[in-house]
């Protein structure tokens, strides 16, 4: 993902929280316990949503039973950990998610992408966002509306198109992306198990080596395509055939006498389950462990 910069100024927890959170004996532990207690009723949670401690407010923000009156002000909280927690909360309203998906902080925006409460209105905002990673997360959404998928087919970012090509279940989108001029996009298609036999055969003859390598490592191919790849002009492709978990043994056997000794050795020494096969990534929904952002210690500060 491209390097992006946070612009909301809350990265170091500067401001009132920094002073309040570090004060010993201020009752933070008791209020945190109350915020985390599943028996705490709505009224105390609403009060705790304006607590001086960001740790307490975050505890409220993570609760799926938190009332709307508690979550609403937390969408504008000065601490981004708190806003991110609201963005992940499946009880957060669509109106608040729409606000958070345009948040100044990238982690907050990306957290919205993984919220199961997201609907088409949120995905439309994501499709038009200037944030490339946010569009990439959208591209990996399984149930993506055809109109939005069609928009991403022509996305200006090759990375976004590659992620769509790798994860889409839409046959029309796959067909459209077969003609993409960017090799990394076709490489994404090569890893997509939902391509047709004809599309795989076309990708097996792609002029770019990386596309052919990705294909043979990821999906099962027809005998005619495999025979062609055994004689591929590229040592990298033949090596991929020798190491692929999805290549039948009799095809691999044909490489035991390959003119390149490394390829021949790989074919002879192949052991199933060695972990050399390439797999399709799971959707990269933005997530990070709390307290791991640059310039901030890993311990929780109250």
C-alpha positions as CSV (number, residue, x, y, z in Angstrom):
1,X,0.0,0.0,0.0
2,X,1.2,3.5,-0.7
3,X,2.6,5.5,2.2
4,X,0.0,7.9,3.5
5,X,0.1,10.5,6.2
6,X,-2.3,11.1,9.1
7,X,-3.5,14.6,9.3
8,X,-5.9,14.8,12.2
9,X,-3.3,15.7,14.9
10,X,-4.4,13.1,17.4
11,X,-1.5,10.6,16.8
12,X,0.3,11.3,20.1
13,X,-2.8,11.7,22.3
14,X,-1.9,15.3,22.9
15,X,-4.3,17.6,24.6
16,X,-6.5,17.0,27.6
17,X,-6.3,13.2,27.5
18,X,-2.5,13.3,27.8
19,X,-2.7,15.1,31.1
20,X,-5.7,13.4,32.5
21,X,-4.8,9.8,31.5
22,X,-1.5,9.9,33.4
23,X,-2.9,11.0,36.7
24,X,-2.8,8.3,39.4
25,X,-5.8,7.9,41.7
26,X,-8.2,9.7,39.4
27,X,-10.7,6.8,39.3
28,X,-10.0,5.8,35.7
29,X,-9.8,2.1,36.6
30,X,-13.2,2.2,38.3
31,X,-14.8,4.0,35.3
32,X,-13.1,1.7,32.9
33,X,-14.5,-1.3,34.8
34,X,-17.9,0.3,34.6
35,X,-17.6,0.9,30.9
36,X,-16.6,-2.8,30.3
37,X,-19.2,-4.3,32.6
38,X,-21.9,-6.0,30.5
39,X,-24.5,-5.2,33.1
40,X,-23.9,-1.4,32.9
41,X,-27.1,0.3,31.6
42,X,-27.4,2.8,28.9
43,X,-27.5,6.0,31.0
44,X,-24.1,5.4,32.6
45,X,-22.6,4.5,29.2
46,X,-23.9,7.8,27.7
47,X,-22.1,9.6,30.6
48,X,-18.9,7.6,30.1
49,X,-18.8,8.5,26.4
50,X,-17.7,12.0,27.5
51,X,-15.2,10.7,30.1
52,X,-11.8,12.6,30.3
53,X,-10.0,9.3,29.7
54,X,-9.6,8.1,26.1
55,X,-9.3,4.5,27.4
56,X,-12.7,4.7,29.0
57,X,-14.3,6.3,25.9
58,X,-12.8,3.6,23.7
59,X,-14.3,0.9,26.0
60,X,-17.7,2.5,25.4
61,X,-17.0,2.7,21.7
62,X,-16.3,-1.0,21.3
63,X,-19.6,-2.1,22.9
64,X,-22.1,-3.4,20.4
65,X,-24.9,-2.7,23.0
66,X,-23.9,0.9,23.4
67,X,-26.8,3.3,22.7
68,X,-26.7,5.6,19.8
69,X,-26.5,8.6,22.1
70,X,-23.2,7.2,23.3
71,X,-21.7,6.3,20.0
72,X,-22.7,9.5,18.1
73,X,-20.4,11.9,19.9
74,X,-17.6,9.4,19.8
75,X,-17.5,9.5,16.0
76,X,-16.0,13.0,16.4
77,X,-13.7,12.1,19.3
78,X,-10.3,13.8,19.5
79,X,-8.6,10.4,19.9
80,X,-8.4,8.3,16.8
81,X,-8.3,5.0,18.7
82,X,-11.8,5.9,19.9
83,X,-13.0,6.8,16.5
84,X,-11.5,3.7,15.0
85,X,-13.4,1.6,17.7
86,X,-16.6,3.2,16.6
87,X,-15.8,2.5,13.0
88,X,-15.4,-1.2,13.8
89,X,-18.6,-1.4,15.9
90,X,-21.3,-3.2,14.0
91,X,-23.9,-1.3,16.0
92,X,-22.7,2.0,14.6
93,X,-25.4,3.7,12.5
94,X,-25.1,4.2,8.7
95,X,-25.1,7.9,9.2
96,X,-22.1,7.7,11.6
97,X,-20.2,5.3,9.3
98,X,-20.7,7.7,6.4
99,X,-19.0,10.3,8.6
100,X,-16.2,8.0,9.6
101,X,-15.4,6.8,6.1
102,X,-14.3,10.3,5.3
103,X,-12.3,10.7,8.5
104,X,-9.0,12.5,8.3
105,X,-7.2,9.4,9.7
106,X,-6.6,6.5,7.4
107,X,-6.9,3.8,10.0
108,X,-10.4,5.1,10.9
109,X,-11.4,5.1,7.2
110,X,-10.0,1.6,6.7
111,X,-11.8,0.3,9.8
112,X,-15.1,1.3,8.2
113,X,-14.4,-1.0,5.3
114,X,-14.4,-4.0,7.6
115,X,-17.6,-3.1,9.4
116,X,-20.4,-5.7,8.6
117,X,-23.0,-2.9,8.9
118,X,-21.7,-1.2,5.7
119,X,-24.3,-0.8,3.0
120,X,-24.3,0.3,-0.6
121,X,-24.4,4.0,0.4
122,X,-21.1,3.6,2.3
123,X,-19.5,1.6,-0.6
124,X,-20.4,4.3,-3.0
125,X,-18.5,6.8,-0.9
126,X,-15.5,4.4,-0.8
127,X,-15.6,4.0,-4.6
128,X,-15.2,7.8,-5.1
129,X,-12.6,8.3,-2.3
130,X,-9.2,9.7,-3.1
131,X,-7.7,7.2,-0.7
132,X,-6.3,4.4,-2.9
133,X,-6.2,1.8,-0.1
134,X,-9.9,2.5,0.8
135,X,-10.8,1.8,-2.9
136,X,-8.6,-1.3,-2.7
137,X,-10.4,-2.6,0.3
138,X,-13.7,-2.0,-1.5
139,X,-12.3,-4.0,-4.5
140,X,-11.9,-7.0,-2.3
141,X,-15.5,-7.0,-1.1
142,X,-17.2,-10.1,-2.2
143,X,-20.8,-8.8,-2.5
144,X,-19.9,-5.7,-4.6
145,X,-22.6,-4.1,-6.6
146,X,-22.1,-4.5,-10.4
147,X,-22.1,-0.7,-10.9
148,X,-19.4,-0.2,-8.3
149,X,-17.3,-3.1,-9.7
150,X,-17.6,-1.6,-13.2
151,X,-16.3,1.7,-11.8
152,X,-13.3,0.0,-10.2
153,X,-12.5,-1.9,-13.5
154,X,-11.4,1.5,-14.8
155,X,-9.8,2.7,-11.6
156,X,-6.7,4.9,-12.1
157,X,-4.7,2.8,-9.7
158,X,-3.3,-0.5,-11.0
159,X,-3.2,-1.8,-7.4
160,X,-6.9,-1.3,-7.0
161,X,-7.6,-3.0,-10.3
162,X,-5.3,-5.9,-9.3
163,X,-7.1,-6.4,-6.1
164,X,-10.4,-6.4,-7.9
165,X,-9.1,-8.9,-10.5
166,X,-7.9,-11.2,-7.7
167,X,-11.0,-11.3,-5.6
168,X,-14.0,-10.6,-7.9
169,X,-16.7,-13.2,-8.3
170,X,-18.4,-11.3,-11.1
171,X,-17.8,-13.1,-14.5
172,X,-18.5,-9.8,-16.4
173,X,-15.8,-8.1,-14.4
174,X,-13.3,-10.9,-15.1
175,X,-14.0,-10.7,-18.8
176,X,-13.6,-6.9,-18.8
177,X,-10.3,-7.2,-17.0
178,X,-8.8,-9.8,-19.3
179,X,-8.0,-6.9,-21.7
180,X,-6.3,-4.7,-19.0
181,X,-2.9,-3.6,-20.3
182,X,-1.2,-3.6,-16.9
183,X,0.5,-6.9,-16.2
184,X,-0.1,-6.8,-12.5
185,X,-3.8,-6.7,-13.1
186,X,-3.7,-9.8,-15.4
187,X,-1.5,-11.4,-12.7
188,X,-4.4,-10.8,-10.3
189,X,-6.7,-12.6,-12.7
190,X,-4.3,-15.5,-12.9
191,X,-4.7,-16.0,-9.2
192,X,-8.5,-15.8,-9.3
193,X,-10.0,-19.4,-9.2
194,X,-13.2,-18.1,-10.8
195,X,-11.8,-17.7,-14.3
196,X,-13.0,-20.0,-17.0
197,X,-11.0,-22.6,-18.8
198,X,-10.8,-20.4,-21.9
199,X,-9.6,-17.4,-19.8
200,X,-6.9,-19.6,-18.1
201,X,-5.7,-20.8,-21.4
202,X,-5.4,-17.2,-22.6
203,X,-3.5,-16.3,-19.4
204,X,-1.2,-19.3,-19.9
205,X,0.0,-17.6,-23.1
206,X,0.3,-14.1,-21.6
207,X,3.5,-12.4,-22.8
208,X,4.5,-11.5,-19.3
209,X,6.4,-14.1,-17.3
210,X,5.0,-13.1,-13.9
211,X,1.4,-13.7,-15.2
212,X,2.2,-17.2,-16.3
213,X,4.0,-18.0,-13.1
214,X,1.1,-16.8,-10.9
215,X,-1.3,-18.8,-13.0
216,X,0.5,-22.1,-12.7
217,X,1.0,-21.7,-9.0
218,X,-2.6,-20.8,-8.2
219,X,-5.1,-22.7,-10.3
220,X,-5.6,-26.0,-12.1
221,X,-5.0,-25.9,-15.8
222,X,-6.0,-28.0,-18.8
223,X,-3.6,-30.6,-20.0
224,X,-2.9,-28.7,-23.2
225,X,-2.0,-25.6,-21.3
226,X,0.3,-27.5,-18.9
227,X,2.1,-29.2,-21.7
228,X,2.8,-25.8,-23.2
229,X,4.1,-24.5,-19.9
230,X,6.4,-27.4,-19.5
231,X,8.2,-26.2,-22.6
232,X,7.9,-22.6,-21.7
233,X,10.9,-20.4,-22.8
234,X,11.1,-19.0,-19.3
235,X,13.0,-20.9,-16.6
236,X,10.9,-19.1,-14.0
237,X,7.7,-20.5,-15.5
238,X,9.1,-24.1,-15.7
239,X,10.3,-23.8,-12.1
240,X,6.8,-22.7,-11.1
241,X,5.4,-25.8,-12.8
242,X,7.9,-28.0,-11.0
243,X,7.0,-26.5,-7.6
244,X,3.2,-26.0,-8.0
245,X,0.9,-27.9,-5.7
246,X,-1.8,-28.0,-8.3
247,X,0.2,-29.5,-11.1
248,X,-0.5,-33.3,-11.7
249,X,2.5,-35.6,-11.0
250,X,2.8,-36.8,-14.6
251,X,3.3,-33.2,-15.8
252,X,6.0,-32.5,-13.1
253,X,7.7,-35.7,-14.1
254,X,8.2,-34.3,-17.6
255,X,10.5,-31.7,-16.0
256,X,12.8,-34.1,-14.3
257,X,15.0,-34.0,-17.4
258,X,14.7,-30.2,-17.9
259,X,17.8,-28.6,-19.4
260,X,18.0,-26.3,-16.4
261,X,19.4,-28.4,-13.5
262,X,17.6,-26.3,-10.9
263,X,14.2,-26.9,-12.5
264,X,15.0,-30.6,-12.9
265,X,16.1,-30.8,-9.3
266,X,12.9,-29.1,-8.1
267,X,10.8,-31.5,-10.1
268,X,12.6,-34.5,-8.7
269,X,12.7,-33.3,-5.1
270,X,9.1,-32.0,-5.0
271,X,7.2,-32.9,-1.9
272,X,3.4,-32.2,-1.5
273,X,2.6,-29.8,1.2
274,X,5.9,-28.0,1.2
275,X,4.1,-24.7,1.2
276,X,5.4,-23.5,-2.2
277,X,2.0,-22.9,-3.7
278,X,0.7,-19.4,-4.0
279,X,-2.7,-18.7,-2.5
280,X,-5.2,-15.9,-2.9
281,X,-5.0,-13.4,-0.1
282,X,-7.8,-12.8,2.3
283,X,-9.3,-9.3,2.0
284,X,-6.9,-6.8,3.6
285,X,-9.3,-5.0,5.7
286,X,-7.3,-2.3,7.5
287,X,-6.6,-3.5,11.0
288,X,-3.8,-2.8,13.5
289,X,-3.1,-3.7,17.1
290,X,-3.9,-0.8,19.4
291,X,-0.9,1.2,20.5
292,X,1.3,0.2,17.5
293,X,1.3,3.4,15.5
294,X,4.6,5.1,14.8
295,X,5.9,7.3,17.7
296,X,3.6,5.8,20.2
297,X,4.6,3.2,22.9
298,X,2.8,-0.1,22.9
299,X,1.4,0.1,26.4
300,X,-2.1,1.4,26.9
301,X,-2.3,5.0,28.3
302,X,-5.2,6.1,30.3
